[in-house]
């Protein structure tokens, strides 16, 4: 039982920082012309020119009120 608890604790300690080390950048699209996109980045970003990136567009939900 004790070995299982120690193994679980070690897994949590070593696995938790992996999500924080993932590269993540936030910004807004300033210009879009055919196949070229200019993005203004907010804050620091580890990405460099020429790297392949995957972009997810977040949809803003409409808030209805009275």
C-alpha positions as CSV (number, residue, x, y, z in Angstrom):
1,X,0.0,0.0,0.0
2,X,2.8,2.4,0.9
3,X,4.6,1.7,-2.4
4,X,1.4,2.6,-4.3
5,X,1.0,5.9,-2.5
6,X,4.7,6.8,-3.1
7,X,4.4,5.9,-6.8
8,X,1.2,8.0,-7.1
9,X,2.8,11.0,-5.4
10,X,5.9,10.8,-7.6
11,X,3.7,10.6,-10.7
12,X,1.8,13.7,-9.7
13,X,5.0,15.6,-8.9
14,X,6.7,14.8,-12.2
15,X,3.6,15.0,-14.5
16,X,2.2,18.3,-13.3
17,X,4.9,20.6,-14.7
18,X,4.7,19.0,-18.1
19,X,1.6,20.9,-19.0
20,X,3.2,24.2,-17.8
21,X,6.2,23.6,-20.1
22,X,4.0,23.3,-23.3
23,X,4.5,26.2,-25.7
24,X,1.4,28.4,-25.7
25,X,1.1,31.9,-27.2
26,X,-1.9,34.2,-27.3
27,X,-2.5,37.1,-29.7
28,X,-4.8,38.7,-32.2
29,X,-4.8,38.6,-36.0
30,X,-3.9,42.0,-37.4
31,X,-3.8,41.2,-41.2
32,X,-4.9,38.3,-43.3
33,X,-4.2,38.3,-47.0
34,X,-4.8,35.0,-48.9
35,X,-2.2,32.6,-47.4
36,X,-0.3,35.1,-45.2
37,X,-1.4,36.0,-41.7
38,X,0.1,38.6,-39.4
39,X,-0.5,37.9,-35.7
40,X,0.3,40.4,-32.8
41,X,1.4,38.3,-29.8
42,X,0.5,39.3,-26.3
43,X,3.3,38.8,-23.8
44,X,6.3,36.4,-24.2
45,X,6.3,33.6,-26.8
46,X,9.0,31.0,-27.4
47,X,8.0,30.5,-31.1
48,X,10.4,31.7,-33.7
49,X,10.1,32.7,-37.4
50,X,9.8,29.8,-39.7
51,X,8.3,27.3,-37.2
52,X,5.2,25.3,-38.0
53,X,2.3,26.3,-35.7
54,X,-1.3,25.1,-35.2
55,X,-3.9,27.9,-34.6
56,X,-7.2,27.4,-32.8
57,X,-9.8,30.1,-33.2
58,X,-11.9,30.7,-30.1
59,X,-15.5,31.5,-30.7
60,X,-17.0,34.1,-28.4
61,X,-20.4,33.1,-27.1
62,X,-23.2,35.7,-27.1
63,X,-24.6,36.7,-23.8
64,X,-28.3,37.3,-23.7
65,X,-29.8,39.6,-21.1
66,X,-33.2,41.0,-20.2
